[in-house]
Amino acid sequence: MALVIVIAAVSLLLRPASLIRLAVLAASVVAFVWVESPGANHIVFDGFLNLTILIVIGRWFLKAKKEGRLDRHGVFAEFSALLRLQLVILYFFAVFHKLNTDYFNPDVSCAVYLLEMIKERFSFIPVTYGTRLFSIWGTLVIEAAIPLLLIQRRTRNYGIILGLVFHFFLSLPQHQGLYSFSAMLFALYFLFLPEEFTARIKRIWSKSGLGRWSISRASVIAALFSLLTISVWMIMNHCFDGKDVTQLEACLRGRGVYLWIPYACVVSAIYLAAIFSGPMEQPKTRQMFRRTLSPALIVPILLFLHSASPYLGLKTTPCLSMFSNLRTEGPRPNHLLIPASFKIAGFEDDLVEVISSSDEDFQKLADGGLLLPYFEFRKEASQKKEPFTVEYIRGGQRIFLKKDGPQDTSVIKPVPWFLGKLLRFRPVTKTGPMKCSQ
């Protein structure tokens, strides 16, 4: 499926004005997200974005059949407004989920966890009580400031610059999810620039003296291919040195930063060149988020409900709650504003404590003192292919379960397939604060 996405992306690069190719790429991403669901937070978010693009293109093609012409500007204006709205929703929940007692605890805060990961790569960065507090409050303030700056006409450029700097710094830890998340945001900032942006870049290129060079499609592809080749060579040079399969996979994931850093530098340079070369006429906020009766408006609504799911008791991941220390499960929720009584479903309160198990994954829960919502426990247990035994406590009752193989559904029944695709729950600590997790 990933190969299909790559082929669709390359095809679109060869003819970027093709709405058909854009629709094919969007459809392949949506299909990938559904097949892999539930996946990482930003992968699921990417699925929402591409579903929006797909619906809007479909609507305009149906409209074109009746009117006899296709308004490409209208297509872009419609889906870009909805994508901007979804980016604001992402930042809202990135901040709102962090408003909990454990995020503000320097001993377990995810902000401190990321700071320590950055120090592993850059040892000169101090990790003191002061820098821990700064990382907690600084992250919260910056993530709140970026969308506020982006939606205001006069401060939009500052929001883009702040976002570029912050998310590049945030991508420095050796964690592939962070730089792929930042790469997605770098692309989305383009939607907050005026239409003059592309013409401005073209003029800058011409005035730089490089404009005398003919930039054909082939030369652009050759340059990108060369950059990719250098990046891949650096990855190969570090990873293929006698490592076993497990180590090799971990190394390849970690070395993806060699693809991310050149991309980040080039994109940042383009943004900054356009911004600092002179004032650009910024559209008003109501033009950026124009009212529309598009059927794709359902996607931002679904994204909001999806992200609010932990407070409704429906699921805990992936809900844009990455690195937030949020806990809504059980009798000890930690959010400062939303009480446990806000839930409309009981999935999160039906917790299982594993005592012992012959299965490695379940035994890790026991060793770590972690609780798991019964829905997730049932889903994982029913999907195990190898025989296993597990002893656990549920609702105060001690239960022993023995599964003889993949066909054995007598002791624990699989969850409904559709719910299994939509709902996912992560383990939570039995006692003490909620430790950082993705």
CORQUI-V459515 format. One line per field, one symbol per residue. ss: DSSP state (H for helix, E for strand, - for the rest). psi: psi as a letter, one per 30 degrees, with the letter a starting at -180 (. if undefined). Layout:
ss = ???
psi = ???
This chain:
ss = -HHHHHHHHHHHHH----HHHHHHHHHHHHHHHHHH----HHHHHHHHHHHHHHHHHHHHHHHHHHH----HHHHHHHHHHHHHHHHHHHHHHHHH---E---------HHHHHHHHHHHH-------HHHHHHHHHHHHHHHHHHHHHHH----HHHHHHHHHHHHHHH-----HHHHHHHHHHHHHHHHH---HHHHHHHHHHHH--HHH----HHHHHHHHHHHHHHHHHHHHHHH-----HHHHHHHHHH--HHHHHHHHHHHHHHHHHHHH--------HHHH--------HHHHHHHHHHH-HHHH----------------------E----HHH----HHH-EEEEEEE--HHHHHHHH--EEEEHHHHHHHHHH----EEEEEEE--EEEEEEE-------------HHHHHH-----EE---------
psi = eeeeeeeeeeeeefiffjfeeeeeeeeeeeeeeeefkkalefeeeeeeefeeeeeeeeeeeeeeeefglkjeeeeeeefeeeeeeeeeeeeefeeeffilefegjfffkfeeeeeeeeeeejffkkjleefeeeeeeeeeeefeeeeeeefkefgeeeeeeeeeeefeeffelijffefeeeeeeeeffefgklffeeeeeeeeeeffffffkkjleeeeeeeeeeeeeeeeeeeeefeihglleeeeeeeeeegfffeeeeeeeeeeeeeeeeegglkkjkllefeehkkkgkffffeeeeeeeeffeeffgelfkjhggkhfgkjfkaghkgkfejlfffkflgeffikkjkellfkeeeeeeeefhkkkkeeeeeeeeffkfkklkkklkkhfkkkkkkkfaffjgefkkllkeeeeeekkklllkelaljlkl.
